[in-house]
Amino acid sequence: MSEVDFDFDHQRHPRLFIPNFLSLQECKELEFIHKSCSSVGYRPNVFSTTLSHLIATNSSHFIIPFILIRERLKDKLEEFFKCEYELFIEFTGLISWSKGASIGWHSDDNRPYLKQRHFSDGEPTLIMPKAGDVVMYTADERNIHSVDEITEGERLTLALWFSRNGSHDEDTQLISLLSQHLCFNICWARLHVLGYDTYISQDSSCKSDVSELLVKPVRLVRGNELLDQEFVNILHALQVVHFYCWEGSALQTKVSNIDSKVVKLTDVQREKISGLNSVLLNDVAFVSRVFHGMPSKEKGCICFDWTGIVAAAAAWEDYAVKLSKQIHLQLPYWKMHESIYNVQLGEYVSHNRQFQEKSDF
């Protein structure tokens, strides 16, 4: 691995290019994490995966591959810019650019505590992206840069921002998030304090990866009873239960014609549920304090009618479909007016009639 200071005037344009800084295996691992966890980015056709996003979406284990890479990058940066032990990592994120994405000439000093400057002179240096290569440069007018439009494939970049200002250290925030999210899974906890547990019928154990458990189909449990109805995942079950809490009284008229198949828990099932709770709830007393829930010892003493939950599952689906349709109908107007507002049905019909009249030729 050789380093290239690709600007002879280092004072005017301090920057460093290091080919093959990351191994192909490291690049492939980061690509896997990004493609399985990314969210919509800050401009069209751009997607991002930040460490805070991974923690917030119950994928905190995926931050481990970043740690060693961050340390190596920080050490090399401090060595090149002669600022050993002075820098803090402000931001770490994977950014991907798909077909059509680009960004014009800019500098990265647009933070409120940095002065925004403008490009004045100098000739640009073209860098052809290659897996594993690293470019280091200052975030000011001395290193204006751009990204050409992506015409094919997807360009994936690991971006890190550094600062001498310790108040912008992202590690403090990440540690705080980890402390919160490693205590318990929120979906599991909210169900638990309402008197429910969940049973995963598919082959799984408390040794399974937490991210795998969260996407598996589940069944609801209350006391010693198990509702033999499968929910898509833990989030689906939680939404149905809270929909029942919200609309329970309105659903009473619909429960008379509903059958619910309820079975008694076996000892094996009860042991499996206990094992999952030990992983996903961790500290039950802490969960109860946070959400002011019902004490766990009272769960088994509650007489509960499961038909209300079955009715809520059907009503929740109708409700979700209705909202999805509204999004689909209103989105064209939001895009047209660049504003999110409630589009009246009459406006939608009128617009369609005008469109049809203009299209008939």
C-alpha positions in Angstrom: 0.0 0.0 0.0 1.6 3.3 -1.1 0.5 6.8 -0.3 0.1 9.6 -2.9 0.0 13.2 -2.0 -1.5 14.1 -5.3 -1.1 17.8 -5.1 2.4 19.2 -5.2 1.3 22.3 -3.5 0.5 20.7 -0.2 -0.2 24.0 1.6 -2.7 25.2 -0.9 -4.5 21.9 -1.3 -3.7 19.5 1.5 -5.0 16.0 0.5 -3.9 12.4 0.5 -4.7 9.5 -1.8 -4.1 5.9 -0.5 -4.8 3.0 -2.9 -6.0 -0.3 -1.5 -6.3 1.1 2.1 -9.3 -1.3 2.7 -9.2 -4.9 1.7 -11.7 -6.3 -0.7 -13.2 -8.4 2.1 -13.7 -5.3 4.2 -15.4 -3.6 1.3 -17.7 -6.5 0.7 -18.7 -6.6 4.4 -19.6 -2.9 4.3 -21.5 -3.4 1.1 -23.5 -6.2 2.7 -24.4 -4.0 5.7 -25.4 -1.1 3.5 -27.5 -3.1 1.1 -29.4 -4.8 3.9 -29.8 -1.8 6.3 -29.7 1.4 4.3 -32.4 4.1 4.3 -33.3 6.9 1.9 -30.5 9.5 1.6 -30.4 13.3 1.5 -31.0 13.6 -2.3 -32.6 11.6 -5.1 -31.1 8.2 -5.9 -28.8 8.4 -2.8 -29.0 6.0 0.1 -27.3 6.1 3.5 -26.4 3.9 6.5 -25.2 5.7 9.6 -24.1 4.1 12.9 -27.0 5.8 14.7 -29.4 4.4 12.2 -28.0 0.9 12.7 -28.5 1.2 16.5 -32.0 2.7 16.2 -33.1 -0.1 14.0 -32.0 -2.9 16.3 -28.9 -3.7 14.2 -26.3 -2.3 16.6 -24.1 -5.4 16.1 -23.3 -4.2 12.6 -21.3 -1.2 13.9 -18.5 -3.6 14.9 -16.9 -3.8 11.4 -16.7 0.0 11.3 -14.7 0.3 14.5 -11.3 -0.9 13.4 -11.6 0.8 10.0 -12.4 4.1 11.8 -9.4 3.8 14.0 -7.0 3.1 11.1 -8.4 6.0 9.1 -8.2 8.4 12.1 -4.5 7.4 12.8 -3.5 7.9 9.2 -5.3 11.2 9.0 -3.7 12.6 12.2 -0.3 11.4 11.0 -0.7 13.1 7.6 -2.1 16.4 8.9 0.2 16.3 12.0 -2.6 16.6 14.5 -2.1 13.4 16.6 -4.6 12.9 19.4 -6.5 16.1 18.4 -9.3 14.8 16.3 -12.8 13.5 17.1 -15.0 11.5 14.7 -18.0 13.6 14.0 -19.8 11.4 11.5 -19.5 7.9 10.1 -21.8 6.7 7.3 -22.0 4.6 4.2 -23.4 6.6 1.3 -24.4 5.0 -2.0 -25.1 6.8 -5.3 -27.2 5.0 -7.9 -27.9 5.8 -11.5 -28.7 9.5 -12.0 -27.2 10.7 -8.7 -24.6 13.4 -8.6 -23.5 16.5 -6.7 -21.9 19.6 -8.0 -18.8 21.4 -6.8 -18.9 22.0 -3.0 -16.9 22.0 0.2 -17.9 20.1 3.3 -17.7 23.0 5.7 -21.4 23.8 5.7 -21.8 23.0 9.4 -23.2 25.9 11.5 -19.9 26.2 13.5 -17.8 26.3 10.3 -17.4 29.2 7.9 -18.8 28.5 4.4 -16.4 29.5 1.7 -16.4 29.5 -2.1 -14.3 28.0 -4.8 -11.8 30.5 -6.1 -9.1 29.0 -8.3 -7.1 25.8 -9.1 -7.5 22.9 -11.4 -9.5 19.9 -10.4 -7.9 16.4 -10.0 -9.9 13.5 -11.3 -10.0 10.4 -9.2 -11.5 7.2 -10.7 -13.3 5.3 -7.8 -11.9 1.9 -7.0 -12.8 -0.5 -4.2 -10.6 0.1 -1.1 -9.1 3.4 -2.1 -9.1 6.3 0.4 -9.0 10.1 -0.2 -8.3 12.4 2.8 -8.7 16.2 2.5 -9.6 19.3 4.5 -13.2 20.4 4.6 -12.8 23.9 3.3 -12.3 25.9 0.1 -8.9 24.4 -0.5 -10.6 21.1 -1.4 -13.7 21.8 -3.4 -14.9 18.6 -4.9 -17.8 17.0 -6.8 -19.3 13.6 -7.8 -20.0 13.0 -11.4 -23.4 11.6 -12.4 -23.6 7.9 -11.9 -24.5 6.3 -15.3 -24.4 2.7 -14.4 -24.3 0.6 -11.2 -24.0 1.9 -7.7 -21.1 3.9 -6.1 -20.7 3.1 -2.4 -18.6 5.4 -0.2 -17.6 5.2 3.4 -17.6 8.8 4.6 -16.1 10.1 7.8 -15.9 13.6 9.1 -13.4 14.7 11.7 -13.4 17.7 14.0 -11.1 19.2 16.7 -14.2 20.2 18.5 -15.0 17.5 21.1 -18.6 18.6 21.5 -19.3 17.1 18.1 -17.9 13.7 18.9 -20.4 11.2 17.6 -19.1 8.5 19.9 -20.8 10.2 22.9 -24.1 10.0 21.2 -23.6 6.5 20.0 -22.7 5.2 23.4 -25.9 6.8 24.8 -28.0 5.2 22.1 -26.3 1.8 22.7 -27.0 2.1 26.4 -30.7 2.6 25.7 -31.1 0.0 22.9 -29.1 -2.8 24.5 -31.4 -2.9 27.5 -34.4 -4.2 25.8 -36.2 -4.4 22.5 -38.9 -1.7 22.4 -41.6 -3.7 20.5 -41.2 -6.7 22.9 -41.2 -4.4 25.9 -44.4 -2.5 24.9 -46.2 -5.8 24.4 -44.9 -7.2 27.7 -46.1 -4.3 29.8 -49.6 -4.7 28.3 -49.7 -8.2 29.5 -48.6 -10.0 26.3 -45.7 -12.2 25.4 -44.8 -13.5 22.0 -44.0 -17.0 20.7 -41.9 -17.7 17.6 -43.1 -21.0 16.1 -40.2 -21.2 13.6 -37.0 -22.9 14.6 -35.3 -20.3 16.8 -33.7 -20.0 20.2 -32.4 -17.3 22.5 -29.0 -17.8 20.8 -30.4 -16.6 17.5 -29.4 -13.2 16.1 -31.7 -10.5 17.5 -32.2 -9.0 14.0 -33.4 -12.4 12.8 -35.9 -12.8 15.7 -37.4 -9.4 14.9 -38.5 -10.4 11.3 -39.8 -13.9 12.1 -43.6 -14.6 12.3 -44.9 -14.5 15.9 -48.0 -15.6 17.9 -49.4 -13.7 20.8 -49.4 -15.1 24.3 -51.3 -13.9 27.4 -51.0 -15.7 30.6 -51.2 -19.5 29.8 -53.0 -19.0 26.5 -51.6 -18.8 23.0 -53.6 -17.3 20.1 -53.1 -19.6 17.2 -53.0 -16.8 14.6 -49.7 -15.8 13.0 -48.5 -12.2 12.7 -46.0 -11.2 10.1 -43.5 -10.1 12.8 -43.2 -8.5 16.2 -44.0 -5.0 14.8 -47.2 -6.2 13.2 -48.3 -7.8 16.5 -47.5 -4.6 18.4 -49.5 -2.5 15.9 -52.5 -4.8 16.1 -52.5 -4.8 19.9 -52.3 -1.0 20.2 -55.0 -0.7 17.5 -57.1 -2.8 19.8 -56.3 -0.5 22.7 -57.3 2.4 20.6 -60.4 1.1 18.8 -61.4 -1.7 21.3 -64.9 -0.3 22.1 -65.7 0.3 18.4 -64.8 -3.3 17.6 -67.2 -4.8 20.1 -70.0 -5.1 17.6 -67.8 -7.2 15.3 -66.6 -9.8 17.7 -69.8 -11.8 18.0 -69.2 -13.5 14.6 -65.5 -14.1 15.1 -63.9 -17.4 16.0 -60.5 -17.4 17.8 -58.5 -20.5 18.2 -56.8 -20.4 21.6 -54.6 -23.2 23.0 -52.9 -23.7 26.3 -49.2 -23.3 26.5 -47.0 -26.3 26.9 -44.1 -26.4 29.2 -41.7 -26.5 26.2 -43.4 -23.3 24.7 -43.3 -21.6 28.1 -39.6 -22.3 28.5 -38.9 -21.0 25.0 -40.8 -17.8 25.7 -38.9 -17.3 28.9 -35.6 -17.7 27.0 -36.6 -15.1 24.4 -37.7 -12.7 27.0 -34.3 -13.0 28.8 -32.7 -11.8 25.6 -35.1 -9.2 24.3 -36.3 -7.8 27.6 -33.2 -8.3 29.6 -34.3 -6.5 32.7 -38.1 -6.9 33.2 -38.2 -4.6 36.2 -36.5 -1.8 34.3 -38.9 -2.3 31.3 -41.9 -1.9 33.7 -40.4 1.3 35.2 -39.8 2.8 31.8 -43.3 2.1 30.4 -45.2 2.1 33.7 -46.6 -1.3 32.8 -48.6 -3.9 34.6 -46.5 -6.1 37.0 -45.6 -9.3 35.3 -47.0 -11.5 38.2 -50.5 -10.2 37.4 -50.5 -11.4 33.8 -51.6 -14.9 34.4 -54.6 -13.9 36.5 -56.3 -11.9 33.8 -59.4 -13.3 32.1 -59.1 -12.0 28.5 -61.3 -12.4 25.4 -59.1 -13.1 22.3 -61.9 -12.4 19.8 -61.2 -8.6 20.3 -57.6 -9.1 19.1 -58.7 -11.2 16.1 -61.2 -8.4 15.2 -58.5 -5.8 15.6 -56.2 -7.7 13.3 -58.7 -7.5 10.5 -59.7 -3.9 11.2 -56.0 -2.8 11.4 -55.4 -4.3 8.0 -58.3 -2.3 6.5 -57.1 0.8 8.3 -53.5 0.4 7.0 -54.7 -0.3 3.4 -56.9 2.9 3.5 -54.0 5.1 4.6 -51.7 3.5 2.0 -54.3 4.4 -0.7 -54.4 8.0 0.5 -50.6 8.3 0.3 -50.7 6.9 -3.2 -53.5 9.3 -4.3 -52.0 12.4 -2.7 -48.3 12.0 -3.4 -48.6 13.4 -7.0 -50.1 16.6 -5.6 -47.4 16.9 -2.9 -44.7 16.6 -5.5 -46.5 19.1 -7.8 -46.9 21.7 -5.1 -43.7 20.7 -3.1 -45.8 20.7 0.0 -47.5 18.0 2.1 -51.2 18.8 2.7 -54.6 17.1 2.8 -55.9 16.7 -0.7 -59.7 16.8 -0.9 -61.3 14.1 -2.9 -63.1 16.7 -5.0 -59.7 18.2 -6.0 -58.5 14.7 -7.0 -61.6 14.0 -9.2 -61.4 17.5 -10.8 -57.7 17.1 -11.6 -58.3 13.7 -13.2 -61.2 15.1 -15.3 -59.0 17.9 -16.5 -56.2 15.5 -17.3 -58.5 13.3 -19.3 -59.8 16.3 -21.2 -56.3 17.4 -22.1 -55.4 13.9 -23.1 -58.3 13.4 -25.5 -56.9 14.6 -28.8 
